[in-house]
Amino acid sequence: ESAWAFRTGADTYDDVRPGYPPAVLELLDAHRLVADLGAGTGKLTAALVAAGHDVLASDPSADMVRVLRSHLDVPVWRATAEATALREGSVDAVTCAQTWHWVDAAEACRELDRVVRPGGRVVLVWNNLDVSHPWILRLARIMHSGDIQRPGFLPAVHAPWRITRELRTGWVQHLRTGQLFDLMATRSYWLKSGPAVRERMTENLRWYLFDRLEFQEGQLLPVPYRTDAFVLER
């Protein structure tokens, strides 16, 4: 139900959700043909293309696919990580950015074993608001940011895959105060809520930013993020 909330809101998602640090791309090494599953609006897809990979991209949301197609000239279709519609042994690598917590990990691991060539790999990636900063912790709670993983977490992975490498890094995205309201509107909790809940969340965020923290309208703010990425190999 929460994942299905992303059937709308792709334009806002594309405007304010961040991309991924360059170190994530280094995890793919020389694996050339990459399928980006759960690609959303193409945040990681675009970086893969820019880095010289041949890229295929899919997402279950028609709205996400619409925006992705408007940005990039790559093959794009609607599918899930559990049922990719790819041929057996057809890709060198798979990426799943901001995706794995929405899938059935056991089913997805079986499917990726089918479609990834021998010697290939899977890269799982998460951007997390860095809630070690107290003001970000409260911000995340107001936004109902449910995709924040605990520091040091490990994703669920099933045979024949195993985690062979980890990347854990921090960085900063700069957003203006108004864009934080847009960021809240990209969360699944917001997308599946009705007008009354959205009105309450908006007022809570307004109070927090302007009354409690005394930020100014349009002020540019550093928003710290933590990226966790994992290489899976057989």
N, C-alpha and C positions, 0 to 999 in steps of 0.2 A: 504493500500500500504506500509506504513512504517513497520507495523508488519510483513508483508510478506517478508521483507528484511532479516529476520532471518532464511530464508531457507538455508543460507550458513554462514560460519564463526564460527561454533560451537567449533572447536578446540581452536581457539584463545580466544573465549569467556571463555572457561573453564580454560585457562591458567591464565588470568589476571583479570577477574571479581571476586570481593570478595565474601566470604561467609557472614553469618549473625551472630550477637552477640548472646551469649547463652541466654540472657534475652528473645529473641523471642520465644525460645522453651518453656519457662515457661508459656507462654500465653495459651498453649494447656492443661495445668493441666494434668488430668488423662485420657484424651480422647485418646484411644489407636489406633483405626484404622483410619488413616489419608490419605486422597487423596490430593496429591500435584499437583495442576493444573497449567499449564504454567510452568512446572518444569525446563525448559531449560536443561542445562547439569547436573542438580542435585545438585546445590549448597546447597539449603535448604534440599532437599531430603536426602542427605547423613547425615546431622546433625540430621534429624528426626530418621533415622535408628539407628544412634549411641546412641541416647537418649532412645532407646528401644521401639519406636512406630512400629506398623505394618503399612507399607507404600505402597500405590499405587501411580503411577506417570504418568502424561500425558503431552504432549505438541503438538501443531499443526505442528511443524517443524520436518521433517524427519531427518535433520542433527543434531538437538539438541537431538532427541530421540536416534540416533545412538551413540552419545557420552555418554549419560546417561546410556544406556544399557551396555556399555563397562566398566562402573565403578561399577554398583550396581546390585545385584541380587534381584530385586523387579519387580513386574508386571508393565510393561510400555507399553503405547499405544499412538497413535496420536488422539487428540481430543481437543476441545476448552472448555472454561469455560461455554459457552452458551449451549453446547451439549456434555456432558461428556461421554455418553455411559454407565454410572453407573446405577445400578438398583435403584429403589425407596427405600429410607431409608437404604442405604447400608453402609454408613460410619459414624463414630463418629464425624469427623471434616474434614474441608477442609483448605488447605493453598494456598495462591496465592502470591508468592513473585516476585516482579518486573514484575507484570502481569496485575493488575487490570486496569491500564491506557490504555491497549490495547483492553479491552472487552466492550461490550454493557452491562453496569451495570444493567439495568433493566432486560434484558434477563438472565444474569448470576445469579442475585438474585432469579429469579423464578426457575432456574435449581438447584441452591444450596438448595432451600427450598424443592425441590423434593428428593434430594439424601442424605441430612444430616438427621440423625435420630433425633427424639424429644430429646431435651436437649443438642443437639450438638452445635457446633460453627464453625465459619469461622474466619481465621486470615489472614489479608491483610498486606503485608510487602513491604516497599521500602527502598533500599539503595540509598542515594543521596550524590553526591559530596558536601562537606560543603563549599558552595560559600561565606560564611561569611569571609573566608580568601581571601584577594584580589588576590593573585596569582592563587588560585584555581578558582575564578570567571572567570578570563581571560582564564585559561586553559579550563574550561567548554565551553566557547564561541568558542574557536578555534576548539574544538572537536565536536561542535554542539550537546552537551549533552542535548537532549530534554526531558529526563525523570526526571529532577530535579524538585521536588515539593517545593512550598514555605513553609518556616517554619510556623508551626501551621496549615497546610492545613488539611482538612477532605475529605476523599474519597466519591464519590457518592455512596449512599446505598439506597436501595428501600425495602419497606415492603415485607415480615414481618420482615426483618432484621433491627437491629439498633445497633449502636456503643455503647458498654458497657464498654470498657476499651481502654486506649491508652498507648503506649510506645514510648517515644522519647529519644533517646540516641545518643551519639557521640563516635567515636573511630577512629583509624588510621590504614590504610593499607600501608605497605612499598613496593614501586616499584622502580626499576631502571629506568633511563631515557629512555632506549630503550623500556621498557615495557609500557611507556606512549603512544608510537606510536601504540603499539598493542591494548591498551585500546581504543584509538580513533577508531581503526578498528573494534571494537565491537558495535559501535553506528549505529543506523538505518540510519542516514544521510549518513554515509560513505558507508554502505552496498548497498544502493540504488543509489549511485553516480557513475559517470563514471570516467575514468582515469584522465581527466583534473582536475576535482574537487578534486579528491584524491591527485593529485600531488600538488595542491595549498594548501590543508590542511596540507600535510606533510611538505612543506616548511614553512608555518606559524608556525607550532609547533617546527620545528628545530630552526627557528629564535628566538622564544620565550624562549625556554629552554637554548639554548647555547649562543646566542648573547645578548638577553635582560637580562636574569637572570644569565647568566654565570655559569650554572651548567656544570659539567664535564661528558664526555661519561661514562656510566656505574655507575654514582653516585646513591646511594640509597637515596630515597626521602620519607619523611612522607606525605602521601596523606590523609587528613582528610575526614571522611565520617560522615553523619548523617543518622541514621535509624529511620524510623517512622513505627509503627505497630499498628494495630487496631483489637480488638476482636469484632466480630459481633455475636449477639444472637437474638433469636426470643422472 
